[in-house]
Each structure stands twice: as structure tokens, then as C-alpha cells.
Amino acid sequence: MIAVVELGGKQYTVEANQSIIVDHQHHDVGSSFDVAAMLLASPDGKTVKVGTPTVEGSKVTLKVEEHLKGDKVRVFKIKSKKRYMRTAGFRPHQTRLTVTSIA
């Protein structure tokens, strides 16, 4: 079973027992939470249910595995002919989720 879920304004295609890394979610490590599936498809790819905006009665259960930091992102600003340059960097907070079930 394949499902498309929306987390933090981004859409992810997930399958059962798959691990995904998303933007930071405010849930405790080891806890589970449910989200509504936007689109469901069967494993053979023939039957597809499209939600408007979500499929009624569907849910995807996600388990929080860990909170981590992503790769460093460099931010560089420059204004031409003004001798203005600024460099900054940060490591975004992320969460690793495991899909436990799709219903």
C-alpha cells in the first residue's frame, strides 16, 4: 500500500515499514501519531483513491524514531558594488519517522 501524506507543508510518498526524514515534528521520541492520507494506491497500481483534500477514513500511523540535525546549509548574501557580504550557516532540525501502518 502506498500513501501520500503531508507533513510540515511538504508531501511525502510512503510505504509500510519505510523510514523517512522530515522537518522537525513536535512529538516525543518513541511516540506514535496519525495523519490523514491525501492519496492512496494499491500495490498493483491499478486502483487509486484520490482525496479532496484527504481520503475519508484513511490514516497513516507514524512512529518517531529520533530527532537529529541535517547537513549544514550555507547562506550567503551579497550586494554588488557596495562591499556588502555576509555568510551564515545553520543545521536544520529534523525528525526520523517510521511508517508503522497504512489504513
C-alpha positions in Angstrom: 0.0 0.0 0.0 1.3 3.4 -1.0 0.1 6.7 0.6 0.9 10.3 0.1 1.0 12.3 3.3 1.5 16.0 4.1 3.9 16.9 7.0 5.0 20.5 7.5 3.7 21.7 4.2 5.6 19.1 2.2 4.2 15.9 0.6 5.9 12.5 1.1 5.2 9.2 -0.7 5.4 6.5 1.9 5.0 2.7 2.2 4.7 0.5 5.2 7.8 -0.1 7.3 9.6 2.8 5.5 11.8 5.3 7.3 11.7 8.9 6.2 13.4 12.1 7.4 11.2 15.2 7.6 11.3 18.7 9.2 11.2 18.7 13.0 8.0 17.3 14.4 6.9 18.2 18.0 6.3 14.7 19.2 8.4 12.7 21.8 10.8 10.0 20.7 9.1 6.6 20.7 5.6 8.1 20.4 3.2 7.5 17.5 0.8 9.8 15.8 -1.7 9.6 12.9 -2.0 11.7 9.8 -4.7 11.6 7.1 -3.6 10.3 3.7 -4.0 12.6 0.8 -3.9 9.8 -1.9 -3.9 6.0 -1.6 -2.9 3.5 -4.1 -2.9 -0.3 -4.1 0.3 -2.3 -4.5 -0.6 -3.4 -8.1 -1.0 0.3 -9.1 -4.4 -0.2 -10.7 -6.8 1.2 -8.1 -6.2 4.7 -6.8 -8.3 6.7 -4.4 -7.8 10.5 -4.6 -8.7 12.7 -1.7 -10.3 16.1 -1.8 -8.2 17.2 0.2 -7.9 13.8 2.1 -9.3 10.4 1.6 -12.1 9.8 4.1 -11.4 7.1 6.8 -7.8 6.7 5.8 -4.9 7.2 8.2 -1.2 6.6 8.3 0.4 5.8 11.6 4.0 7.2 12.1 6.4 6.5 14.9 9.1 8.9 15.9 12.5 7.2 15.9 14.8 10.1 16.7 15.4 13.8 16.4 18.6 14.9 14.6 20.3 17.7 12.7 20.7 17.8 9.0 23.6 18.8 6.8 24.9 22.4 7.1 23.2 24.9 4.9 25.3 28.0 3.9 23.5 31.3 3.5 25.5 33.9 1.5 24.3 37.5 0.9 26.0 40.0 -1.4 25.1 43.4 -2.7 27.1 44.4 -5.8 29.3 47.5 -5.8 28.6 48.2 -2.1 31.2 45.9 -0.5 28.5 44.1 1.4 28.9 40.4 2.0 27.5 38.2 4.8 27.9 34.5 5.3 25.9 32.5 7.8 25.1 28.8 8.2 22.8 26.5 10.2 21.9 22.9 10.6 18.2 22.3 10.3 16.4 20.2 13.0 14.9 17.1 11.5 12.9 14.0 12.7 13.3 10.4 11.5 9.8 8.7 11.2 8.9 5.1 10.6 5.6 4.2 8.9 4.0 1.5 11.0 0.7 1.1 9.2 -1.4 2.5 6.4 -5.2 2.0 6.7 
